[in-house]
Amino acid sequence: MQDISKALAFLKARGYKVAESFLSPEGKMHVWVADRACASEHVQMLVELENLKSSATAIDSSALTALAGLCRQVSESGAVDSATAAKARNLQTDWRILVQRGTPPPQTLKEKQALDAEGGQLAGRMVNFLARELPNLSVLTRTHVG
């Protein structure tokens, strides 16, 4: 329970609304996070997604690339509806366009910082989207996040 307590404290510090825990009908502990019932593995995935968002400080960061990869996996998953798949594809396309704009690397520091800031904003949008899709991501992220 110590690890889950740390994870919940981390998410609270990141602005997530965390409420009481409860036992599901299957006997599994869940916690209300951002008005969603999250099993402990979902809480850990949220922490990992938030850590990726924090690490996405440059358009060429591996964290931003990993988030784009998760969006691609959601878009290709049969576990989501067509609107969700389209949103995932759009986020991945936004990432590709941003990377293309940064290739070759910008000539000035100001241009590089602007692209990096856009990358940080895109990472935030990706994490918000992926966090809403946690139940659908359980299988996808088990081996790909972290």
C-alpha positions in Angstrom: 0.0 0.0 0.0 3.0 2.3 0.5 3.7 2.4 -3.2 0.1 3.2 -4.1 0.1 6.0 -1.4 3.2 7.5 -3.0 1.6 7.3 -6.4 -1.6 8.9 -5.3 0.4 11.7 -3.6 2.3 12.2 -6.8 -0.9 12.4 -8.8 -2.5 14.9 -6.3 0.6 17.1 -6.6 0.1 17.0 -10.4 -3.5 18.3 -10.0 -5.4 15.0 -10.2 -8.5 14.8 -8.0 -8.0 11.8 -5.8 -10.9 10.5 -3.7 -11.7 7.4 -1.6 -10.8 3.8 -2.4 -13.3 1.0 -2.6 -13.4 -2.8 -3.2 -14.8 -3.8 -6.6 -17.2 -6.7 -6.9 -14.3 -8.9 -8.0 -12.5 -8.1 -4.7 -9.9 -5.7 -6.3 -9.0 -2.4 -4.6 -9.8 0.7 -6.7 -9.3 4.4 -6.1 -11.2 7.3 -7.6 -8.7 9.4 -9.6 -10.0 12.2 -11.8 -13.5 10.9 -11.4 -12.6 7.4 -12.7 -12.3 4.2 -10.8 -8.7 3.1 -11.1 -7.2 -0.2 -10.2 -3.7 0.0 -8.8 -2.1 -0.8 -12.2 -4.0 2.1 -13.7 -2.7 4.4 -11.0 0.8 3.3 -11.8 0.2 3.8 -15.5 -1.0 7.4 -14.8 2.2 8.0 -12.8 4.3 6.6 -15.7 2.4 8.8 -18.2 2.9 11.8 -16.1 6.6 11.0 -15.9 6.8 10.7 -19.7 5.1 14.1 -19.9 7.7 15.6 -17.6 10.5 14.0 -19.7 9.1 15.3 -23.0 11.1 18.6 -22.8 12.4 18.5 -26.4 10.7 17.5 -29.7 13.4 14.8 -30.2 13.0 13.3 -26.7 12.4 9.6 -26.4 9.5 10.4 -24.0 7.6 12.3 -26.6 8.3 9.5 -29.1 7.0 6.9 -26.6 3.8 9.0 -26.1 3.3 9.1 -29.9 3.8 5.4 -30.0 1.1 4.8 -27.4 -1.2 7.0 -29.5 -0.4 4.9 -32.5 -1.2 1.7 -30.6 -4.5 3.1 -29.5 -5.4 4.1 -33.1 -4.6 0.6 -34.2 -6.4 -1.1 -31.3 -9.7 -2.8 -31.9 -10.6 -2.0 -28.3 -11.6 1.6 -29.0 -14.3 3.2 -31.0 -13.7 5.1 -34.3 -13.8 8.6 -32.7 -11.1 7.6 -30.2 -9.0 6.0 -32.8 -9.3 9.2 -34.9 -8.2 11.3 -32.0 -5.2 9.0 -31.4 -4.2 9.3 -35.1 -4.6 13.1 -35.0 -2.2 13.3 -32.0 0.3 11.0 -33.7 0.0 13.2 -36.9 0.6 16.3 -34.8 3.8 14.7 -33.4 5.0 13.8 -37.0 4.4 17.3 -38.2 6.2 18.8 -35.3 9.2 16.5 -35.8 9.3 17.3 -39.5 9.3 21.0 -38.6 12.4 20.3 -36.5 14.2 18.5 -39.2 16.8 19.8 -39.9 17.3 21.3 -36.5 16.4 25.0 -36.1 19.1 27.5 -36.8 18.4 29.6 -33.7 18.0 28.8 -30.0 14.7 30.8 -30.0 13.3 28.6 -32.8 14.4 25.4 -31.0 12.8 26.6 -27.7 9.6 27.3 -29.5 9.5 23.8 -31.0 10.3 22.3 -27.7 7.5 24.3 -26.0 5.1 23.0 -28.7 6.4 19.5 -28.0 5.7 19.9 -24.2 2.1 21.1 -25.0 1.6 18.2 -27.3 2.9 15.8 -24.6 0.3 17.2 -22.2 -2.5 16.7 -24.7 -1.3 13.1 -25.4 -1.2 12.3 -21.7 -4.7 13.8 -21.1 -6.0 11.7 -23.9 -4.2 8.5 -22.8 -5.3 9.0 -19.2 -8.9 8.9 -20.4 -8.2 5.7 -22.3 -6.6 3.8 -19.4 -9.0 0.9 -19.4 -8.3 0.4 -23.1 -4.5 0.9 -22.5 -4.1 -1.8 -19.9 -2.9 -4.4 -22.4 -1.0 -1.9 -24.6 1.0 -0.2 -21.8 1.9 -3.2 -19.7 5.1 -3.7 -21.8 5.5 -0.3 -23.4 5.4 2.3 -20.6 8.0 2.5 -17.9 
